[in-house]
Amino acid sequence: GLLVLRGVLLYRLHLAGRETVDLLGPGDLIRPWPPVDEYAELFTASRWEVLEPARLAALDLQFVREASRSPELLVALSERTASHARSLELRLAISQIRQLRSRLQVMLWHLADRFGRVDRYGVLVPLPLSREVLAELVGARRESVSRGLKELAADGTVLPDRHGWRLCDAPPAELSKLQGKCLARAEIPASAKA
C-alpha cells in the first residue's frame, strides 16, 4: 500500500446513484487499487482526487521485509489503520444525526479534530471542501448543505474562510463526550464570536 506523508486526498465511491467520500491525510494508509475480495464488484466506480499536493511512501515487499524486523513499526501502522476505521465509524454516526445543521457542525468539528488549527479567531479547518464535498460527507444534497451553511454563517457559528472553514463557537452538544486535540484545546476567543 501507500502511506500518506503530506497532503490531503479525496476518495470517491459511486454506488446506486449516490456518491460518498473519504478524506485521507498524513499518517493514513491506502491501497488505491480495487480489493480482491467478495466486495470487489462494489468498488468499480471509484476515483481518487488530490485536494492538497500530496507526498506518499510506497510500502512494498522490500518495506515489509525490513519492517518485519521491527514489530513496533508494524504495530504503529496497525494503529493508524484502526484510527482511520474509528474515524469512518464516527462519520457514519454523524450521517445519522437528523438535523442537517447539527450534522454539518459535528462533521466540521470532527475534521477539525484531525486537520484543524486553533488561532485567535476560532478553529480553522484548512481544507478546500466545496459544498458538494461537504454534502457527500454528511449524506445530504448540495442545495440543503448550502442553506445549512448560510444559517450557520448567519449565527456566526461556521464561516467560510479563504483557507477552508472557520468554527467560531464551542463544539455542539453532540460532541460533548469526544476528546480530541482540537476539541480539548478549542476555547474560542471572544473576538471570534463578535
N, C-alpha and C positions, 0 to 999 in steps of 0.2 A: 504494500500500500504506500501511501504518502503521508507525511507529517507536515501540517501547515506551520511554517515558521513565522510568516508575516503575511498580513493582508486579510481580506475577507472574501470568501467565496459563497455563492448562492447556488444551491442545488434545487432544481425544479422537477417535480414529478407530476405528470399529467395522467389522470385516471378518471374515467367515466364523465368526461366533460368538465372536470374541475382540476385546478392546479393547487398544489401545496408546495411550500418552500422550506428549506432548511438553511440556516446561516452557519458557516463554519469559519473559525478564526484560528489564531495562533494556539498551538497545542492540540488541535483536533486531528484525528487520524481519519483518512478517507481511502476508499477504494473506488475510483471513478469508473471502473468497468462494471458491467452488469454482473450480478451474483449468479452462481451456478447451482441454485437450489430450487426447491419447489415453487418459490415465488418469482423466479426469473422472468416469467412472461409478463408480470405486472410492472416491471421496471423498464420496459422497452421504450416508453415515451418519457424520457427524462433528458435533462440537459444541465450543463454547468455554466455559470456566469461568474465573471470576476467583478466584484464591487469595488475593491481596493486592490491595487497591484500586490500580487502575492508571490511569496517565495516558498517552495516546497522541498522537502527532503525525501528522496526515494528510499523506502525501506524494502530493499530487495533481498535476495537469498544471501548475498555476502553480509548484509547488515544482520540478518537472522543468525548466521553462523557466529558473528562477532558478539552479538547480544546474548547468545546462549551462555557465554562465559560470565555474564553479569545479570543475575536474576533480579537485582534491584531495578535495572532498566526495563526489563520485561514487566515487572510489577507496575512501574510508573506508566508504561504505555497502556496496560490493562486498566489502570485507574482513570486515565484520560478517556478511554472508551466508555467506561462506566459513567463518568461525569457527563459525557455527551448524551448517553441514554437517559440519565436523570433529567437533563435539560429538555429532551424530547417529551418525556412524561409530563413535565411541568407545562410545556406548551400545549399538550393535549388537554390537560386540565383547564388551562386558560381558555381554550377554544370552547369549553362548555359553560363559561360564565354567560348568563343570559343577557345582561345589559351591555351593549356594544361599547359604550363609553368606558365602562369599567374594564372590559376586555382589552381595549386599546391601552388604557393606562397601565394595567397589570403587565401586558406584554412589553411595553416600553421600559417598565421598571425591571422586568426580567432581563431584557437586553442591556440595561444599564448595569446590572449586576455583573455582566460578563465584559461589556465593552466600554462602559461609562466612565466619565471623569467628573469629579466634583470640582466646581470652581465657585467664585463668589456670586454667580448668578443662578446657581442651582446645580443640576446634574446634566451634563451633556452626553447624549448618545451619538457619537460621531460616525454614524453610518448613513450613507446616502440611500435611505429607504424611501422609495416612492410610495404614494398612496396605494398603488396596485400591489406592491410587495407587502405592505402592512395588511392589506385586505387578505392576502393569501396566508399570512402568518396567523391571523385571528379567525380565519374561516368566514369572511363576510364579503359583501360586494364592495367594489371600489367607491361607488357613489355613497353608500352608507358610511364608509370609513371617512370620506371627505366631510360629510355632515358631522360625524362624531368628533373629528379633529377640529372643526370650526367651533363646536361647542366647548371643547376643552381649551382652545385658544381664547375664547371669549371669557372663560373663567380664569384665565391666566395659569392654568394647570400644566398644559403641554403646549409649547410654542415651536413653530418651525425655526430652524437655525441654519445659517448658510453651511454649517458643517454637519447637519443632521437634525436631531430633535432635542429640545431642551425641556427637562422636567423641573418645574418651578414650584412644586408643592411637595408636601410629605407623601410618602408612598401610600396608596389606597389601603383601606382596611383589609382587603383580601390578602395583602402581603404581610400583615402584622406578625405572622409567625415565622416568616422567612428571614434568615440571617445570611447576608452576603456582603461582599467587600464594599459595594456602593451603598447598599441599604443600611448597613451598620454605621456608616460614617456620614450618611447623607442628611446632615442638618441643613436644611435650605435656609440661606441667609434671608433676612427680612427684605433686603434690597431687591431680591429676585421676585418677591410677591407684589412689589409696588407697581 
